[in-house]
Amino acid sequence: MATTDQLIICEHCDCVYEKVTLAKHQKALCTCCGGVLQRYNALSVEQRLALAFTAAMLWIFANFYPVMSISMKGLKNSATLWDSVLALSQGPITFIALVAAISIIIAPLFQLVLLIWVLSFALVHRRSPGFKVCMRWLETLRPWSMLEVCLLGAMVAVFKLAGLLDVIPGIGLFALAVLSLLLIRIAGRDVRELWDIL
């Protein structure tokens, strides 16, 4: 019976290749479409787990501390990510509030919970209960997690409002920026390597 453990499929054009061992800063590209098949990843399971716990702490800061504070003529107002979702839900575009809640709050949280679950068992060289389901959900949630889009929108708002009002970026904005980078690093395409490790 043929083994498929050493095969990798291009997610863009479905070409099949054998996996190769990459050196530092190398990546494998598809010869047909130029898509990235593999990237070198130097992170160990322990480092991934530590970064996942760090990201979970940052998620708490990003969601419960103000993203920005606005003040004008003695009046001051601050907003968290939850406040922005609630503000969207008050208007005629309630569906957008649901999409925003999923993409900037719920999907990143589930990604982190699943990563911590899988990596906690990987630390002792075991597959977690429900490993396949967890890995499939991690892959499914990846396009839904849009923290970087939210961060870009918040930065645009800060710069646009800075000319009209006193805008003070909050702890939540800085936590959101670092969380976006961490999620890309630990829950991006490289999460597929956990299949090989385990």
MIVEXDO-336934 format. One line per 4 residues: their letters; for each residue x, y, z of N, C-alpha, C. Coordinates in nm, 2 decimals. Layout:
BEGIN
a) X,Y,Z,X,Y,Z,X,Y,Z | ...
This chain:
BEGIN
matt) 0.08,-0.12,0.00,0.00,0.00,0.00,0.09,0.12,0.00 | 0.06,0.22,-0.09,0.14,0.34,-0.10,0.12,0.43,0.02 | 0.22,0.50,0.06,0.21,0.59,0.17,0.21,0.74,0.12 | 0.13,0.82,0.18,0.11,0.96,0.13,0.17,1.06,0.23
dqli) 0.24,1.01,0.34,0.29,1.09,0.44,0.38,1.20,0.39 | 0.46,1.17,0.29,0.56,1.26,0.24,0.52,1.34,0.12 | 0.39,1.34,0.10,0.33,1.42,-0.02,0.27,1.55,0.03 | 0.28,1.65,-0.05,0.22,1.78,-0.02,0.14,1.83,-0.15
iceh) 0.02,1.88,-0.12,-0.06,1.93,-0.24,-0.07,2.08,-0.24 | -0.05,2.14,-0.35,-0.06,2.28,-0.37,-0.20,2.32,-0.35 | -0.23,2.42,-0.26,-0.37,2.46,-0.23,-0.42,2.54,-0.34 | -0.34,2.59,-0.43,-0.39,2.68,-0.54,-0.42,2.60,-0.67
cdcv) -0.34,2.50,-0.70,-0.36,2.43,-0.83,-0.37,2.28,-0.82 | -0.36,2.23,-0.69,-0.37,2.08,-0.66,-0.26,2.00,-0.72 | -0.15,2.05,-0.76,-0.03,1.97,-0.80,0.02,1.90,-0.68 | 0.07,1.78,-0.70,0.13,1.70,-0.58,0.28,1.69,-0.59
yekv) 0.34,1.71,-0.48,0.49,1.71,-0.47,0.53,1.63,-0.35 | 0.66,1.59,-0.35,0.71,1.53,-0.23,0.77,1.64,-0.14 | 0.75,1.62,-0.01,0.80,1.71,0.09,0.95,1.71,0.09 | 1.01,1.83,0.11,1.16,1.84,0.12,1.19,1.90,0.25
tlak) 1.32,1.87,0.30,1.37,1.94,0.42,1.42,2.07,0.38 | 1.38,2.18,0.44,1.42,2.31,0.41,1.52,2.36,0.51 | 1.61,2.45,0.46,1.71,2.51,0.54,1.65,2.65,0.59 | 1.72,2.72,0.67,1.67,2.84,0.73,1.65,2.94,0.62
hqka) 1.53,3.01,0.62,1.49,3.12,0.53,1.45,3.06,0.39 | 1.44,2.93,0.38,1.40,2.87,0.25,1.25,2.85,0.25 | 1.19,2.84,0.13,1.06,2.80,0.11,1.05,2.72,-0.02 | 0.95,2.63,-0.03,0.93,2.55,-0.15,0.81,2.61,-0.22
lctc) 0.83,2.63,-0.35,0.73,2.69,-0.44,0.67,2.59,-0.54 | 0.55,2.60,-0.58,0.49,2.52,-0.68,0.55,2.56,-0.82 | 0.59,2.46,-0.89,0.64,2.49,-1.03,0.54,2.53,-1.13 | 0.41,2.50,-1.10,0.30,2.53,-1.19,0.25,2.67,-1.17
cggv) 0.22,2.70,-1.05,0.15,2.83,-1.02,0.23,2.93,-0.93 | 0.34,2.88,-0.88,0.43,2.97,-0.80,0.38,2.98,-0.65 | 0.27,2.91,-0.61,0.22,2.92,-0.48,0.32,2.86,-0.38 | 0.32,2.91,-0.25,0.41,2.86,-0.15,0.36,2.72,-0.10
lqry) 0.44,2.62,-0.11,0.41,2.49,-0.06,0.45,2.47,0.09 | 0.57,2.51,0.12,0.63,2.49,0.25,0.72,2.61,0.28 | 0.73,2.64,0.41,0.82,2.74,0.46,0.90,2.68,0.57 | 1.02,2.73,0.59,1.10,2.68,0.70,1.05,2.74,0.83
nals) 1.03,2.66,0.93,0.98,2.70,1.05,1.06,2.65,1.16 | 1.13,2.73,1.23,1.23,2.69,1.34,1.16,2.68,1.47 | 1.03,2.70,1.49,0.96,2.70,1.62,0.95,2.55,1.66 | 0.98,2.53,1.79,0.96,2.40,1.85,0.82,2.40,1.91
veqr) 0.77,2.28,1.95,0.64,2.27,2.01,0.63,2.36,2.14 | 0.74,2.36,2.22,0.74,2.44,2.34,0.73,2.59,2.31 | 0.80,2.63,2.20,0.79,2.78,2.16,0.66,2.81,2.11 | 0.60,2.72,2.03,0.46,2.75,1.98,0.36,2.76,2.09
lala) 0.37,2.67,2.19,0.28,2.67,2.31,0.30,2.80,2.39 | 0.42,2.84,2.41,0.45,2.96,2.48,0.39,3.08,2.41 | 0.41,3.09,2.28,0.35,3.20,2.20,0.20,3.19,2.20 | 0.14,3.07,2.20,-0.01,3.06,2.21,-0.06,3.11,2.34
ftaa) 0.01,3.09,2.45,-0.04,3.14,2.58,-0.02,3.29,2.58 | 0.09,3.34,2.52,0.11,3.49,2.51,0.00,3.55,2.43 | -0.03,3.49,2.32,-0.14,3.54,2.23,-0.28,3.54,2.31 | -0.30,3.44,2.39,-0.42,3.43,2.47,-0.43,3.55,2.57
mlwi) -0.32,3.58,2.63,-0.32,3.70,2.72,-0.34,3.83,2.64 | -0.28,3.84,2.52,-0.30,3.96,2.44,-0.44,3.97,2.39 | -0.51,3.85,2.37,-0.65,3.86,2.33,-0.73,3.92,2.44 | -0.70,3.89,2.56,-0.78,3.94,2.68,-0.76,4.09,2.68
fanf) -0.63,4.14,2.67,-0.60,4.28,2.67,-0.67,4.35,2.55 | -0.66,4.29,2.43,-0.72,4.35,2.31,-0.87,4.36,2.32 | -0.94,4.27,2.39,-1.08,4.27,2.40,-1.14,4.35,2.52 | -1.07,4.36,2.62,-1.13,4.42,2.74,-1.06,4.56,2.78
ypvm) -0.96,4.60,2.71,-0.90,4.73,2.73,-0.94,4.82,2.61 | -0.95,4.95,2.63,-0.99,5.04,2.52,-0.89,5.04,2.40 | -0.94,5.03,2.28,-0.86,5.04,2.16,-0.82,5.18,2.14 | -0.91,5.27,2.16,-0.87,5.42,2.16,-0.96,5.50,2.24
sism) -0.91,5.61,2.28,-0.99,5.71,2.36,-1.00,5.84,2.28 | -1.11,5.90,2.28,-1.14,6.03,2.20,-1.18,6.13,2.30 | -1.12,6.25,2.30,-1.16,6.36,2.38,-1.18,6.49,2.31 | -1.28,6.57,2.34,-1.30,6.70,2.28,-1.37,6.79,2.38
kglk) -1.31,6.90,2.41,-1.38,7.00,2.49,-1.42,6.94,2.63 | -1.33,6.86,2.69,-1.35,6.81,2.82,-1.43,6.68,2.82 | -1.49,6.64,2.71,-1.57,6.52,2.70,-1.48,6.41,2.65 | -1.48,6.29,2.72,-1.39,6.18,2.68,-1.47,6.05,2.67
nsat) -1.44,5.98,2.57,-1.50,5.85,2.54,-1.40,5.75,2.49 | -1.41,5.63,2.54,-1.32,5.52,2.49,-1.40,5.40,2.44 | -1.34,5.32,2.36,-1.41,5.21,2.30,-1.33,5.08,2.30 | -1.39,4.97,2.33,-1.32,4.84,2.31,-1.37,4.77,2.19
lwds) -1.32,4.66,2.15,-1.37,4.58,2.04,-1.51,4.54,2.06 | -1.55,4.50,2.18,-1.69,4.47,2.21,-1.78,4.59,2.19 | -1.73,4.71,2.23,-1.82,4.83,2.21,-1.84,4.85,2.06 | -1.74,4.82,1.98,-1.76,4.85,1.83,-1.86,4.75,1.77
vlal) -1.86,4.62,1.82,-1.96,4.53,1.78,-2.10,4.56,1.82 | -2.11,4.61,1.95,-2.24,4.65,2.00,-2.29,4.77,1.93 | -2.20,4.87,1.89,-2.25,4.99,1.81,-2.30,4.95,1.68 | -2.23,4.85,1.61,-2.28,4.80,1.48,-2.41,4.73,1.49
sqgp) -2.44,4.66,1.60,-2.56,4.59,1.62,-2.68,4.68,1.64 | -2.66,4.81,1.68,-2.77,4.90,1.71,-2.84,4.95,1.58 | -2.76,4.95,1.47,-2.81,5.01,1.35,-2.88,4.91,1.26 | -2.90,4.95,1.13,-2.97,4.86,1.04,-2.89,4.75,0.98
itfi) -2.76,4.75,1.02,-2.66,4.65,0.97,-2.62,4.55,1.07 | -2.72,4.49,1.14,-2.69,4.39,1.25,-2.61,4.27,1.20 | -2.63,4.23,1.07,-2.56,4.12,1.02,-2.41,4.15,1.02 | -2.37,4.27,0.99,-2.23,4.31,0.98,-2.17,4.30,1.12
alva) -2.25,4.33,1.23,-2.20,4.32,1.36,-2.17,4.17,1.40 | -2.25,4.08,1.35,-2.23,3.94,1.37,-2.10,3.89,1.30 | -2.08,3.94,1.17,-1.96,3.91,1.10,-1.84,3.96,1.17 | -1.85,4.09,1.22,-1.74,4.15,1.29,-1.70,4.08,1.42
aisi) -1.81,4.04,1.49,-1.78,3.96,1.61,-1.71,3.83,1.59 | -1.75,3.76,1.48,-1.69,3.63,1.45,-1.55,3.65,1.40 | -1.52,3.75,1.32,-1.39,3.77,1.26,-1.28,3.83,1.35 | -1.33,3.92,1.45,-1.23,3.99,1.53,-1.23,3.94,1.67
iiap) -1.33,3.86,1.71,-1.33,3.82,1.85,-1.34,3.67,1.87 | -1.44,3.61,1.80,-1.47,3.47,1.82,-1.37,3.37,1.75 | -1.35,3.40,1.62,-1.25,3.31,1.55,-1.11,3.31,1.61 | -1.05,3.43,1.64,-0.92,3.42,1.70,-0.92,3.35,1.84
lfql) -1.03,3.36,1.91,-1.04,3.30,2.04,-1.04,3.14,2.02 | -1.12,3.10,1.93,-1.13,2.95,1.90,-0.99,2.90,1.85 | -0.93,2.98,1.76,-0.80,2.94,1.71,-0.70,2.92,1.83 | -0.70,3.01,1.92,-0.61,3.00,2.04,-0.64,2.88,2.13
vlli) -0.77,2.86,2.15,-0.81,2.75,2.24,-0.77,2.62,2.17 | -0.79,2.61,2.04,-0.76,2.48,1.97,-0.61,2.46,1.97 | -0.53,2.57,1.95,-0.39,2.56,1.94,-0.33,2.51,2.08 | -0.38,2.58,2.18,-0.33,2.54,2.32,-0.37,2.40,2.35
wvls) -0.49,2.35,2.31,-0.53,2.22,2.33,-0.44,2.12,2.26 | -0.42,2.14,2.13,-0.33,2.05,2.05,-0.19,2.05,2.10 | -0.13,2.17,2.12,0.01,2.18,2.16,0.04,2.13,2.30 | -0.06,2.14,2.39,-0.04,2.09,2.52,-0.02,1.94,2.52
falv) -0.09,1.87,2.44,-0.07,1.72,2.42,0.06,1.69,2.34 | 0.09,1.78,2.24,0.21,1.76,2.16,0.34,1.78,2.25 | 0.33,1.85,2.35,0.44,1.87,2.44,0.49,1.74,2.50 | 0.39,1.65,2.52,0.43,1.51,2.58,0.43,1.41,2.47
hrrs) 0.44,1.45,2.34,0.45,1.36,2.22,0.33,1.28,2.21 | 0.21,1.34,2.23,0.08,1.26,2.21,-0.01,1.35,2.12 | -0.10,1.28,2.05,-0.21,1.35,1.98,-0.32,1.38,2.08 | -0.37,1.49,2.07,-0.48,1.53,2.16,-0.61,1.46,2.12
pgfk) -0.70,1.44,2.22,-0.83,1.38,2.18,-0.90,1.48,2.08 | -0.95,1.42,1.97,-1.01,1.50,1.87,-0.91,1.57,1.78 | -0.79,1.52,1.77,-0.68,1.59,1.70,-0.72,1.63,1.55 | -0.78,1.53,1.48,-0.82,1.56,1.34,-0.92,1.67,1.33
vcmr) -1.02,1.66,1.42,-1.12,1.77,1.42,-1.07,1.90,1.45 | -0.98,1.91,1.55,-0.91,2.03,1.59,-0.83,2.09,1.47 | -0.76,2.01,1.41,-0.67,2.06,1.30,-0.76,2.10,1.18 | -0.87,2.04,1.15,-0.96,2.08,1.05,-1.02,2.22,1.08
wlet) -1.06,2.23,1.21,-1.12,2.36,1.25,-1.01,2.47,1.25 | -0.89,2.44,1.28,-0.78,2.54,1.27,-0.77,2.59,1.13 | -0.78,2.50,1.04,-0.77,2.53,0.89,-0.89,2.61,0.85 | -1.01,2.57,0.90,-1.13,2.64,0.86,-1.14,2.78,0.92
lrpw) -1.09,2.80,1.04,-1.10,2.93,1.10,-0.99,3.03,1.05 | -0.89,2.98,0.98,-0.78,3.07,0.94,-0.83,3.19,0.85 | -0.91,3.16,0.75,-0.96,3.28,0.67,-1.06,3.37,0.74 | -1.12,3.32,0.85,-1.22,3.39,0.92,-1.16,3.49,1.02
smle) -1.04,3.46,1.06,-0.98,3.54,1.16,-0.91,3.66,1.09 | -0.97,3.78,1.11,-0.93,3.90,1.04,-0.89,4.01,1.13 | -0.80,3.98,1.23,-0.75,4.08,1.32,-0.67,4.19,1.25 | -0.60,4.15,1.15,-0.52,4.25,1.08,-0.60,4.35,1.00
vcll) -0.72,4.31,0.96,-0.81,4.40,0.89,-0.87,4.50,0.99 | -0.90,4.45,1.11,-0.95,4.53,1.22,-0.85,4.63,1.26 | -0.72,4.58,1.27,-0.61,4.67,1.31,-0.59,4.78,1.21 | -0.60,4.75,1.08,-0.58,4.85,0.98,-0.69,4.95,0.98
gamv) -0.82,4.90,1.01,-0.93,5.00,1.02,-0.91,5.09,1.14 | -0.86,5.03,1.25,-0.84,5.11,1.37,-0.73,5.22,1.35 | -0.63,5.18,1.28,-0.52,5.27,1.25,-0.57,5.39,1.16 | -0.65,5.35,1.06,-0.70,5.46,0.97,-0.79,5.55,1.05
avfk) -0.87,5.50,1.14,-0.96,5.58,1.22,-0.88,5.67,1.31 | -0.77,5.62,1.37,-0.68,5.71,1.46,-0.63,5.82,1.38 | -0.57,5.80,1.26,-0.51,5.90,1.18,-0.61,6.00,1.12 | -0.73,5.95,1.08,-0.84,6.04,1.03,-0.89,6.13,1.14
lagl) -0.91,6.07,1.26,-0.97,6.15,1.37,-0.87,6.24,1.44 | -0.74,6.21,1.42,-0.64,6.29,1.49,-0.64,6.44,1.45 | -0.69,6.47,1.33,-0.69,6.61,1.29,-0.81,6.68,1.35 | -0.91,6.61,1.39,-1.04,6.67,1.44,-1.05,6.67,1.59
ldvi) -1.00,6.56,1.65,-1.02,6.54,1.80,-0.88,6.50,1.86 | -0.88,6.49,1.99,-0.77,6.44,2.06,-0.79,6.29,2.07 | -0.71,6.21,1.99,-0.72,6.07,1.99,-0.60,6.00,2.06 | -0.63,5.92,2.16,-0.52,5.85,2.23,-0.53,5.70,2.21
pgig) -0.44,5.64,2.13,-0.44,5.49,2.12,-0.43,5.43,2.25 | -0.51,5.32,2.27,-0.52,5.25,2.40,-0.44,5.13,2.41 | -0.44,5.06,2.52,-0.37,4.94,2.54,-0.42,4.83,2.45 | -0.55,4.84,2.42,-0.61,4.74,2.33,-0.56,4.74,2.19
lfal) -0.53,4.86,2.14,-0.47,4.88,2.01,-0.34,4.81,2.00 | -0.25,4.84,2.10,-0.12,4.78,2.10,-0.12,4.63,2.11 | -0.21,4.58,2.20,-0.23,4.44,2.21,-0.28,4.37,2.09 | -0.37,4.44,2.02,-0.43,4.40,1.89,-0.32,4.38,1.78
avls) -0.23,4.48,1.78,-0.12,4.48,1.68,-0.03,4.36,1.70 | 0.01,4.34,1.83,0.10,4.22,1.86,0.03,4.09,1.84 | -0.10,4.09,1.88,-0.18,3.96,1.86,-0.19,3.93,1.72 | -0.21,4.02,1.63,-0.23,4.00,1.49,-0.10,3.93,1.43
llli) 0.02,3.98,1.47,0.14,3.93,1.43,0.16,3.79,1.48 | 0.13,3.77,1.61,0.15,3.63,1.67,0.06,3.53,1.61 | -0.07,3.57,1.58,-0.16,3.47,1.52,-0.12,3.43,1.38 | -0.06,3.53,1.30,-0.01,3.49,1.17,0.11,3.40,1.18
riag) 0.19,3.42,1.29,0.31,3.33,1.31,0.27,3.19,1.36 | 0.18,3.18,1.45,0.15,3.05,1.51,0.03,2.98,1.45 | -0.07,3.05,1.39,-0.19,2.99,1.34,-0.21,3.00,1.19 | -0.10,3.04,1.13,-0.10,3.06,0.98,-0.09,2.92,0.91
rdvr) -0.03,2.93,0.79,-0.02,2.81,0.71,0.07,2.70,0.78 | 0.17,2.75,0.86,0.27,2.66,0.92,0.20,2.57,1.02 | 0.08,2.59,1.06,0.01,2.50,1.16,0.00,2.36,1.10 | 0.01,2.35,0.97,0.00,2.21,0.91,0.11,2.13,0.95
elwd) 0.22,2.18,0.99,0.34,2.10,1.03,0.31,2.02,1.15 | 0.20,2.05,1.23,0.17,1.97,1.34,0.12,1.83,1.30 | 0.07,1.82,1.18,0.03,1.69,1.12,0.15,1.60,1.12 | 0.26,1.66,1.07,0.39,1.58,1.05,0.45,1.55,1.19
il) 0.45,1.65,1.28,0.51,1.63,1.41,0.44,1.52,1.49 | 0.31,1.52,1.48,0.23,1.42,1.55,0.18,1.30,1.47
